[in-house]
Structure formats: C-alpha cells, structure tokens
Amino acid sequence: MLDTRRLILLRDLSEYGTVTLVAEAHGITVSAVSQQLRALEAEAGAPLMLRAGRGMRLTRAGEVLVQRTAKVVAALEEAAGAVLALDGRVQGSLVVACFQTGLGALAAPPARTLRERHPGLEVRLFDALPAQALRLLRNREADVAITYRYAPAPDDIGAGLRARRLFGERLMLLVPESLRAAAVAGGLGALSEADWIAGEDGTPCTDALVQAARAAGFNPRIAHRCHHFATMAELAAAGLGAAIVPELSARRRPPGLAVVPLDLPERRIDVVVRDGTQDRPVIAEALRVIEEELHSV
C-alpha cells in the first residue's frame, strides 16, 4: 500500500515545484524529502518525477497519483470530521489566515462573534498573502483562509483545497481631487499623461493597472513605488499621481483624495478550507459566521 505521508510530499512537489520548498513547508531536510519520494517511486513501481531545470516536474504516473491523493486526503479529513461531529461542540482552536486589508473588515468581525458565541473556542488570526495562506492551510497551520484572486485567475487553486466565493471586489481609481472631473468624464484614458503609483512589477494589482491602461490605449508611467495601498492613497492625495487599488483599501480617504469606481474585472474574494474539513463543527461554524457577518454589513 502506498504511504499517505509520501503521497502528500508528492502532492506538494506538484504545487511548489522544488524539493527545497517542499522541505521548507514540512520543516524537514531536503535529503529526507528526496528519500521519501524515492521510496514512493519504489512503492508505485514507476518513475513519478523528472528534473526540469532547477526544479522538478511530475511524470504522467506522478500526475495520476497526485489527483488520487487529493481524494484520499479529503476522505481522511472527512473521517476525522465525522468523529468530531459526533460530539457537535464548537470548541478547541481555529486559525484564520487572511490578507492584510481584509483582516479588519473580513476576519475580525467573525472572530469576535465566534468567541462571544463559543467561549470554549480560541480564535487566532494570521496576516498572510493568498499564496502563504494556502501554504498554511496545506501544512495544517491554518484552518480557514480568506484570499483574493485577480482576473483572469484560474478557478483551480490546487489539489486538496476547496474555495467558496464570498464576493467580487471592485477596483477603484485614486486621484488628487484636482483630477476628479477628468477621471469621471474620461476614465483611465484621460490620465494617459499622469504619473502613476504602483507596487512592484509582477504583483497582481500592478498587473491590473498595466492591463487596464493598455486597454485604454497607453502604457502607464509609474513614477512612485510602494508596498501599501494606504501609502498609495496618501501619495495620490498629495498630488503625486494616480493609483488603482481594491475597494476595501479605499475606505480610508485622506483629505484631497478622490475615489472613482472603475469598470474593470473585479477581484474575487474567497474563503478556502482543506477539502474534507468543511463539515467539522468548528470549521462549519466559522464558514457560517463569515457569511453571516458579510451579509450583515
């Protein structure tokens, strides 16, 4: 019989692409991961992976095993959840990983409600970008993740995880008050000569800016770089340029800032759990309260 723990290592190799990252995720050595994967190949009786540059890729046999592994792990999670459901009590601990701008608006209110309703439940929040949040889920360091995906993001978030859409978040244009009228009347095209404020190249929001600007007929001249949306708003309010940010990040508006909704694909906000855990009393209650708090806003 194939070893489940080794199958999980193979599954994670398919996600991370290198043995080093798998070792880091599991807190073990690279040589230990390699040894376990070689043992799995011996058990399976077929090559499961091939070297590809600095990383690894799965063979067809490896891909088949990873697909089956997701079902096996989900079945084990469901079995554990069925035992917990016999008791039915919402108690123990719950770790929720959420991106920074969503912590206060999307994670904190459900955490407060869960603690008030279930005194025996310890709720902890963890600030994590989506990729990190999903890794925490896979490594069982988090129970629930609240994440985002920019269009055109694939629906598949990886083996062993289950995502539920919470809502679509609009992208907003931040400009100095002096540019409000031009932005409202002419949209992005009216700002083709403006300076822009953005994050690093390759980040989702910067990619959204570049794609939207090119669709409007120009390449944005990015004059200022910063990592935080709140800082982008302050720079725009100071008259230093324009920026595009998600709606949650545009709620706090410094004086002199104009916020203009854009007709662009929305950023999708998801709640994610490990497949098979969604019926566990603690996680089922957390999902229910997250939806409840969202609809009460």
WOJO-V438372 format. One record per residue. SS is DSSP state (hx for helix, st for strand, lp for the rest). Layout:
SS ; SS
//
This chain:
lp ; lp ; lp ; hx ; hx ; hx ; hx ; hx ; hx ; hx ; hx ; hx ; hx ; hx ; hx ; hx ; lp ; lp ; hx ; hx ; hx ; hx ; hx ; hx ; hx ; hx ; lp ; lp ; lp ; hx ; hx ; hx ; hx ; hx ; hx ; hx ; hx ; hx ; hx ; hx ; hx ; hx ; hx ; hx ; lp ; lp ; lp ; lp ; st ; st ; st ; st ; lp ; lp ; st ; st ; st ; st ; lp ; hx ; hx ; hx ; hx ; hx ; hx ; hx ; hx ; hx ; hx ; hx ; hx ; hx ; hx ; hx ; hx ; hx ; hx ; hx ; hx ; hx ; hx ; hx ; hx ; hx ; hx ; hx ; hx ; lp ; lp ; lp ; lp ; st ; st ; st ; st ; st ; st ; st ; lp ; hx ; hx ; hx ; hx ; hx ; hx ; hx ; hx ; hx ; hx ; hx ; hx ; hx ; hx ; hx ; hx ; hx ; hx ; lp ; lp ; lp ; st ; st ; st ; st ; st ; st ; st ; lp ; lp ; hx ; hx ; hx ; hx ; hx ; hx ; hx ; hx ; hx ; lp ; lp ; lp ; lp ; lp ; st ; st ; st ; st ; st ; st ; lp ; lp ; lp ; lp ; lp ; lp ; lp ; lp ; lp ; lp ; lp ; st ; st ; st ; st ; st ; st ; st ; st ; st ; lp ; st ; st ; st ; st ; st ; st ; hx ; hx ; hx ; hx ; hx ; hx ; hx ; hx ; hx ; hx ; hx ; hx ; hx ; hx ; hx ; lp ; lp ; lp ; st ; st ; st ; st ; lp ; lp ; lp ; lp ; lp ; hx ; hx ; hx ; hx ; hx ; hx ; hx ; hx ; hx ; hx ; hx ; hx ; lp ; lp ; lp ; lp ; lp ; st ; st ; st ; st ; st ; lp ; lp ; lp ; hx ; hx ; hx ; hx ; hx ; hx ; hx ; hx ; hx ; lp ; lp ; lp ; lp ; st ; st ; st ; st ; st ; hx ; hx ; hx ; hx ; lp ; lp ; lp ; lp ; lp ; lp ; st ; st ; st ; st ; st ; lp ; lp ; lp ; lp ; lp ; st ; st ; st ; st ; st ; st ; st ; st ; lp ; lp ; lp ; lp ; lp ; lp ; hx ; hx ; hx ; hx ; hx ; hx ; hx ; hx ; hx ; hx ; hx ; hx ; hx ; hx ; hx ; hx ; lp
//
